[in-house]
Amino acid sequence: MPKSLSLRSGLGSVLFWSVISAAFIGPGSVTSCAIAGSKFGLQLLWVLTFATLGTVWLQEAAARITIATGQDLGQVITHTYAGNKGRRIAWALFLAIFLGCAAYQAGNILGAVSGLALLTNIPVPTLTVVVGFVCILLLWIGSTQSLANFLGLIVFAMGGAFIYVAFGTPVTSVQLAKALVVPTIPTGSLLLVNSLIGTTIVPYNLFFGSSIVPTVDSAGQSLSEMRLGIWVAVVLGGIISVVLLLAGLLIPEDFSYPHMAQVLTDRLGTWAGSLFAFGLFAAGFASSLTAPLAASVTAQSLLGIRKNSPAYRAIWLIVMGTGLTFGLLNVTPIPVIVAVQAINGVLLPFVTLFLFAAVNNRKLLGDTYCNSLSQNIAMGLVVIVTAVLGLWNVWLAFQ
């Protein structure tokens, strides 16, 4: 008999799935959204609508697979394709996620250090080494979840400050509603469009979200609980992304973290500028724990690597080392963060194609859990749009 959806279970599901929205509200979202508002006004707001809905559709499909089969997305893909073909597919998917996590980690470390640099006078290389050492220590001993949850709360508090600031922007409700649904790609904005998609529809979150959802058989979530939790949690994250873009409208010069902190200070007081700095650090630090761990969890799911084995730890150490290298080279953070989010936007269609195939496997999922026509149309739209934008971006890069 299906589980009924009560108020308590619904709220519990929203809190459970807020980990997904907290994962994509990181330095990439803060940077890409604010730059979009600063450079292009409301013209790229529609991208956040598309990316938020895309996140809901894809995460719901990945979670539905786990509820139906008791296996996560990586395990289902591995078992679907047997023999050498299956191993090649598993390795190709792992390498795509691994490269995406390494790219994200560069932005995570740079974002965390940039936030600390706004709060202290400590040299950037010293901050980079300290952040990296603490992350490695926490990942090694496995004590990351409670700290990541706390830092996620700080990020949402920062989002609350931006909501207040957004009310001060000279935008009417009609302009806002139109910008949310009317697509425009102004000249010079394609990289930023891919960045906004890549920082919201995070490829590794599909594997991560699928691996954490409990099944109904284990007294876990029903379909209705899962769908409510994902919809509410992800839409709230999308709203924070929207207000980050609106706050960017208030930055008259080229975007920078000091300018953003100053905007908040002028609007709300010194505490708000400090909250932004600490929130940027919190977002970067929490993501610096998540991205390396996600790479290893994906390897565990797709390649069968045992948890906390030497290979498992080597994977997250390499991802961590990538981020530390960028930090110690003192690379300018904002261009790197925008670029790495765009890279993930280009990788997204490749990962999504296998999710699309898995969630349409009627033999595996049955009629109840398999995709409906409307769900296929929604997922197909995400695949086609992200593939076209990604290939367009690659073509311009070659030119």
C-alpha distance (Angstrom), angle and dihedral (degrees) to the residues before:
residue distance angle dihedral
M1 . . .
P2 3.88 . .
K3 3.76 118.0 .
S4 3.80 114.4 -107.4
L5 3.78 119.8 -124.3
S6 3.81 111.0 -118.6
L7 3.80 128.8 -179.6
R8 3.79 90.7 -108.1
S9 3.81 94.7 49.5
G10 3.80 90.7 44.7
L11 3.80 93.2 53.3
G12 3.79 90.1 44.7
S13 3.79 90.1 53.4
V14 3.82 91.9 50.4
L15 3.81 90.4 52.3
F16 3.81 90.8 45.9
W17 3.82 93.7 52.8
S18 3.80 94.7 42.1
V19 3.82 84.7 89.0
I20 3.83 87.2 76.5
S21 3.81 94.9 53.0
A22 3.82 90.4 43.3
A23 3.80 88.4 52.6
F24 3.81 94.6 57.1
I25 3.82 96.0 40.6
G26 3.79 92.7 81.1
P27 3.81 136.4 118.3
G28 3.80 88.5 -64.2
S29 3.80 93.0 59.2
V30 3.80 94.1 43.1
T31 3.80 91.8 49.1
S32 3.81 101.5 38.7
C33 3.81 95.8 43.2
A34 3.81 95.2 46.2
I35 3.83 92.3 46.6
A36 3.83 89.9 49.2
G37 3.81 89.7 55.4
S38 3.79 94.2 42.6
K39 3.83 95.9 48.9
F40 3.79 104.9 29.2
G41 3.79 106.4 20.6
L42 3.80 111.8 -147.3
Q43 3.81 95.5 -20.7
L44 3.82 95.7 102.1
L45 3.80 97.1 41.9
W46 3.82 90.9 102.2
V47 3.82 88.8 64.0
L48 3.81 89.7 65.3
T49 3.82 90.6 51.3
F50 3.80 90.2 51.8
A51 3.82 93.8 43.7
T52 3.82 93.9 47.5
L53 3.81 92.9 50.2
G54 3.80 89.6 43.7
T55 3.79 90.4 53.8
V56 3.81 90.8 51.7
W57 3.81 93.8 48.7
L58 3.81 95.6 46.3
Q59 3.82 97.5 41.5
E60 3.81 90.5 47.5
A61 3.81 90.4 52.7
A62 3.81 93.4 48.2
A63 3.82 91.9 48.0
R64 3.82 91.4 46.0
I65 3.80 89.7 57.3
T66 3.80 91.0 55.6
I67 3.81 93.7 46.2
A68 3.82 90.2 50.8
T69 3.81 99.7 43.8
G70 3.81 107.6 20.7
Q71 3.81 87.2 -125.6
D72 3.79 128.3 103.6
L73 3.80 123.7 -118.7
G74 3.80 95.2 -95.1
Q75 3.81 93.1 50.9
V76 3.81 91.9 48.8
I77 3.81 92.1 50.5
T78 3.80 91.2 47.4
H79 3.81 93.0 50.2
T80 3.83 93.0 44.7
Y81 3.79 94.5 60.8
A82 3.80 112.7 48.3
G83 3.80 130.9 -161.4
N84 3.79 126.3 2.7
K85 3.81 92.4 -20.6
G86 3.79 90.6 57.5
R87 3.80 92.4 48.8
R88 3.81 92.0 49.5
I89 3.82 91.5 49.7
A90 3.81 91.6 46.8
W91 3.80 91.7 50.7
A92 3.81 93.1 45.2
L93 3.80 91.4 51.7
F94 3.79 92.2 45.0
L95 3.81 92.3 50.8
A96 3.82 90.6 49.3
I97 3.81 91.4 51.7
F98 3.81 91.7 41.3
L99 3.81 92.5 53.2
G100 3.80 90.1 45.6
C101 3.81 91.7 51.3
A102 3.81 91.4 48.0
A103 3.80 90.0 50.7
Y104 3.81 91.4 47.6
Q105 3.80 90.6 48.8
A106 3.80 91.5 58.9
G107 3.80 89.2 57.0
N108 3.80 92.7 41.7
I109 3.81 94.8 55.4
L110 3.80 92.6 42.6
G111 3.82 90.7 49.0
A112 3.81 94.3 47.9
V113 3.79 92.4 48.2
S114 3.82 91.9 45.8
G115 3.80 89.8 55.3
L116 3.81 92.0 50.6
A117 3.80 90.6 46.0
L118 3.82 89.2 59.2
L119 3.82 89.5 54.5
T120 3.81 101.3 41.3
N121 3.79 142.4 31.3
I122 3.81 92.8 -130.4
P123 3.84 113.7 129.5
V124 3.80 114.9 -99.3
P125 3.86 95.6 -120.9
T126 3.81 90.1 54.5
L127 3.81 91.8 49.2
T128 3.82 89.9 48.3
V129 3.80 92.8 53.1
V130 3.83 92.5 47.0
V131 3.82 93.7 48.1
G132 3.80 91.4 46.6
F133 3.80 93.6 47.7
V134 3.82 93.3 49.9
C135 3.83 91.7 47.6
I136 3.81 92.3 49.6
L137 3.82 91.2 47.9
L138 3.82 93.0 50.2
L139 3.80 93.2 45.7
W140 3.80 91.7 47.7
I141 3.80 94.7 53.0
G142 3.81 92.6 36.8
S143 3.84 97.1 -124.7
T144 3.79 99.9 132.1
Q145 3.81 109.5 107.9
S146 3.83 100.9 75.0
L147 3.80 93.0 44.3
A148 3.80 92.0 46.8
N149 3.81 90.6 51.0
F150 3.82 91.5 50.7
L151 3.80 92.4 48.9
G152 3.79 89.1 47.3
L153 3.82 88.7 58.8
I154 3.81 89.1 53.6
V155 3.79 89.9 52.5
F156 3.81 91.1 52.2
A157 3.82 89.5 48.5
M158 3.80 87.9 54.5
G159 3.80 87.6 50.4
G160 3.81 88.9 54.7
A161 3.80 90.1 55.8
F162 3.80 89.9 51.5
I163 3.81 90.7 51.2
Y164 3.80 88.7 58.0
V165 3.82 91.1 47.5
A166 3.81 91.8 48.3
F167 3.81 90.6 62.5
G168 3.80 87.5 65.0
T169 3.82 94.3 60.0
P170 3.84 117.7 106.9
V171 3.81 94.3 -117.3
T172 3.81 125.4 127.1
S173 3.80 122.6 -142.9
V174 3.82 89.9 -114.2
Q175 3.81 92.3 54.1
L176 3.79 90.8 47.1
A177 3.82 94.2 49.0
K178 3.80 91.8 48.4
A179 3.81 94.0 47.7
L180 3.81 91.2 50.7
V181 3.81 93.1 61.4
V182 3.83 109.3 22.4
P183 3.84 112.2 86.1
T184 3.80 118.7 -138.0
I185 3.81 129.1 162.7
P186 3.81 107.9 -164.4
T187 3.79 119.5 -157.9
G188 3.79 112.5 -76.5
S189 3.82 95.2 15.3
L190 3.83 102.4 99.9
L191 3.81 95.7 96.3
L192 3.80 89.3 50.2
V193 3.83 91.4 47.9
N194 3.82 90.0 55.7
S195 3.79 89.3 44.5
L196 3.82 92.7 54.4
I197 3.81 90.1 50.0
G198 3.81 94.0 44.8
T199 3.79 94.0 49.1
T200 3.83 92.5 50.7
I201 3.81 105.3 35.4
V202 3.80 93.9 47.1
P203 3.85 109.6 -167.9
Y204 3.80 95.4 -148.3
N205 3.82 90.5 52.3
L206 3.82 88.3 68.8
F207 3.81 90.3 63.4
F208 3.79 93.4 36.3
G209 3.81 94.3 49.8
S210 3.79 92.1 46.1
S211 3.80 91.3 51.6
I212 3.82 96.4 52.1
V213 3.83 102.0 46.3
P214 3.84 112.8 103.6
T215 3.80 117.0 -137.0
V216 3.79 126.0 -120.8
D217 3.79 90.3 -115.0
S218 3.81 89.9 60.8
A219 3.83 91.1 52.0
G220 3.79 88.0 -96.1
Q221 3.80 132.3 128.0
S222 3.77 129.2 -32.4
L223 3.81 121.3 -142.9
S224 3.81 92.0 -100.2
E225 3.83 92.9 50.2
M226 3.79 92.0 47.5
R227 3.80 93.7 48.2
L228 3.80 94.0 47.7
G229 3.81 91.5 47.8
I230 3.79 94.5 49.2
W231 3.80 95.0 43.9
V232 3.81 95.6 49.7
A233 3.82 97.2 39.2
V234 3.81 95.8 46.2
V235 3.81 94.6 43.1
L236 3.83 89.2 52.4
G237 3.80 88.0 52.8
G238 3.80 89.1 48.9
I239 3.81 90.6 52.5
I240 3.81 89.9 54.1
S241 3.82 88.8 51.4
V242 3.81 89.7 51.6
V243 3.81 93.5 51.7
L244 3.81 90.0 47.0
L245 3.80 87.5 57.7
L246 3.81 91.4 46.6
A247 3.81 90.2 50.7
G248 3.80 87.5 54.2
L249 3.82 88.1 63.5
L250 3.80 88.0 70.8
I251 3.80 94.2 60.2
P252 3.83 105.7 92.4
E253 3.81 95.8 -175.5
D254 3.79 131.7 50.4
F255 3.78 109.8 -55.2
S256 3.79 119.3 -95.2
Y257 3.78 134.4 154.4
P258 3.84 92.8 -111.9
H259 3.82 89.4 52.9
M260 3.79 91.3 51.0
A261 3.81 91.6 48.1
Q262 3.81 89.3 49.6
V263 3.83 92.2 51.5
L264 3.80 90.2 54.6
T265 3.80 91.8 44.8
D266 3.81 91.9 51.6
R267 3.81 92.4 47.8
L268 3.80 101.9 40.0
G269 3.79 109.4 8.8
T270 3.78 138.6 -96.6
W271 3.80 92.5 -57.1
A272 3.81 90.7 63.8
G273 3.81 93.2 54.1
S274 3.80 89.3 50.0
L275 3.81 90.7 46.9
F276 3.81 89.4 54.0
A277 3.80 91.4 50.6
F278 3.80 92.8 48.1
G279 3.82 90.8 42.2
L280 3.81 90.6 53.0
F281 3.80 88.9 50.6
A282 3.82 91.5 46.0
A283 3.81 92.6 49.3
G284 3.79 91.6 48.4
F285 3.79 95.0 44.0
A286 3.82 94.8 47.0
S287 3.81 90.3 48.4
S288 3.82 89.5 46.1
L289 3.80 86.6 63.0
T290 3.81 94.8 42.4
A291 3.82 102.4 47.9
P292 3.84 98.2 54.5
L293 3.81 90.5 42.7
A294 3.82 90.8 49.4
A295 3.80 90.6 54.5
S296 3.80 91.0 53.9
V297 3.83 93.3 43.5
T298 3.81 88.9 51.9
A299 3.81 89.9 51.4
Q300 3.79 89.1 49.9
S301 3.81 90.4 50.9
L302 3.82 99.5 42.5
L303 3.81 103.3 28.7
G304 3.80 101.6 29.7
I305 3.82 94.1 -120.0
R306 3.79 111.1 165.8
K307 3.79 118.7 -114.1
N308 3.83 114.1 -98.6
S309 3.81 91.6 5.6
P310 3.85 117.5 139.6
A311 3.83 90.3 -99.4
Y312 3.83 91.5 48.8
R313 3.80 91.5 52.9
A314 3.81 93.1 41.7
I315 3.82 90.1 58.6
W316 3.80 95.6 54.3
L317 3.80 90.8 41.4
I318 3.83 90.5 56.4
V319 3.81 91.0 48.9
M320 3.80 89.9 48.2
G321 3.79 90.7 47.6
T322 3.81 90.7 54.4
G323 3.79 91.6 56.6
L324 3.81 93.1 45.0
T325 3.80 91.1 50.7
F326 3.79 91.8 56.6
G327 3.79 90.5 45.7
L328 3.82 95.0 49.9
L329 3.80 91.2 47.5
N330 3.83 85.5 60.2
V331 3.79 91.5 -129.6
T332 3.80 115.9 -176.7
P333 3.82 100.8 -98.1
I334 3.80 105.5 -147.9
P335 3.86 99.8 60.1
V336 3.81 90.6 44.4
I337 3.80 93.0 49.6
V338 3.83 92.2 50.0
A339 3.82 91.8 46.5
V340 3.80 96.3 49.3
Q341 3.80 92.1 49.4
A342 3.81 88.0 52.6
I343 3.83 90.2 51.1
N344 3.79 89.3 56.4
G345 3.79 89.5 48.4
V346 3.81 88.4 56.9
L347 3.85 92.4 47.6
L348 3.81 92.8 48.4
P349 3.86 99.1 82.5
F350 3.82 91.0 53.3
V351 3.81 92.3 55.5
T352 3.81 93.6 40.3
L353 3.81 94.0 56.2
F354 3.81 90.7 64.9
L355 3.79 91.9 46.4
F356 3.82 88.1 51.2
A357 3.82 91.3 52.3
A358 3.82 93.3 46.4
V359 3.80 95.8 49.3
N360 3.84 90.2 50.7
N361 3.82 93.6 53.1
R362 3.80 97.5 115.5
K363 3.82 92.1 -179.1
L364 3.81 90.1 58.7
L365 3.81 101.3 36.8
G366 3.80 104.5 26.2
D367 3.80 124.7 -145.1
T368 3.82 95.1 -61.8
Y369 3.81 97.4 59.3
C370 3.80 101.9 26.0
N371 3.82 119.7 102.8
S372 3.79 118.4 -85.4
L373 3.81 122.0 -139.5
S374 3.82 92.0 -97.9
Q375 3.82 91.4 49.4
N376 3.80 90.3 50.3
I377 3.79 90.8 50.9
A378 3.82 91.1 50.0
M379 3.81 94.0 47.6
G380 3.81 91.6 42.6
L381 3.80 89.5 54.1
V382 3.80 90.5 54.1
V383 3.81 92.2 49.0
I384 3.82 94.7 46.9
V385 3.82 97.1 44.3
T386 3.82 94.7 45.7
A387 3.82 91.8 44.8
V388 3.82 92.8 50.5
L389 3.81 93.4 46.4
G390 3.81 92.2 44.7
L391 3.81 94.7 49.3
W392 3.80 90.4 44.5
N393 3.78 89.3 53.8
V394 3.83 91.9 48.7
W395 3.81 90.7 49.1
L396 3.81 91.9 52.1
A397 3.81 89.6 48.2
F398 3.81 91.4 54.1
Q399 3.80 90.6 48.0
